[in-house]
Amino acid sequence: MKTLICQSCGWPFTKATVGTNRDKSDNTDFCRDCYQDGAFTDKSLNLHQLEVKLLEMAEMHEDISLEEAQQLIKKLPELKRWRMDHI
């Protein structure tokens, strides 16, 4: 099974944790934690808030290190949700 990268949070996900469109079809750009029923689950989330959230997760959970969180943060501006090329 192909591992996908969420174009909002940057976390890897699989077909089992894929986001959904309004018509309940799979949206392979986003994980279900970020995108459900055709909308972002946290519409007010901005890039800085996501960065803080990732750093907090690294402090609280053993499954992500501070280094991994920092590497992920560097890649966030390249993801579809955060790119500025649509402006």
C-alpha positions in Angstrom: 0.0 0.0 0.0 1.4 3.4 -1.0 2.2 5.8 1.7 0.9 9.3 1.0 2.0 12.6 2.5 -0.7 15.0 3.8 -0.6 18.2 2.0 -1.6 20.1 5.1 0.2 18.6 8.1 3.0 16.8 6.3 2.5 13.5 8.1 2.5 10.2 6.1 -0.8 8.4 5.8 -2.3 5.4 4.0 -5.5 4.7 2.2 -7.0 3.7 5.5 -6.5 7.2 6.9 -7.3 9.3 3.8 -9.4 12.4 3.9 -12.8 12.6 2.3 -14.5 14.9 -0.2 -18.1 16.2 0.1 -19.3 13.2 -1.9 -17.5 10.8 0.5 -14.9 9.9 -2.1 -11.3 9.7 -1.1 -9.1 12.8 -1.2 -5.6 11.5 -1.4 -4.0 15.0 -0.9 -5.0 15.1 2.8 -5.3 12.8 5.8 -8.5 12.4 7.7 -7.2 14.4 10.6 -6.9 17.5 8.4 -9.7 17.1 5.9 -13.2 15.5 6.1 -16.3 16.0 4.0 -14.6 18.4 1.6 -13.3 20.8 4.2 -10.4 21.3 6.5 -11.2 20.1 10.0 -9.5 23.2 11.5 -10.3 26.0 9.1 -8.7 28.7 11.2 -5.4 26.9 11.5 -2.5 28.9 10.2 1.0 27.8 9.4 2.5 29.2 12.6 0.0 27.4 14.7 0.7 24.2 12.9 4.4 24.6 13.6 3.8 25.2 17.3 1.5 22.1 17.3 4.2 19.9 15.8 6.8 21.1 18.3 4.4 20.4 21.2 3.7 16.9 19.8 7.5 16.2 19.7 7.7 17.2 23.3 4.8 15.1 24.4 5.0 12.0 22.2 7.8 9.5 21.7 6.8 8.7 18.1 8.2 12.0 16.8 11.5 13.6 17.8 12.2 17.3 18.0 14.6 16.9 15.0 11.9 15.2 13.0 9.4 17.9 13.8 11.9 20.6 12.8 12.5 18.9 9.5 8.8 18.6 8.9 8.3 22.3 9.7 10.9 23.2 7.0 8.8 21.4 4.4 5.4 22.8 5.3 5.6 25.8 3.0 5.9 23.4 0.1 2.7 21.6 0.8 -0.5 22.4 -1.2 -2.4 24.0 1.7 0.4 26.4 2.6 1.9 27.3 -0.8 1.3 30.9 -1.9 1.2 30.2 -5.6 -2.6 30.3 -5.7 -2.6 34.0 -4.7 
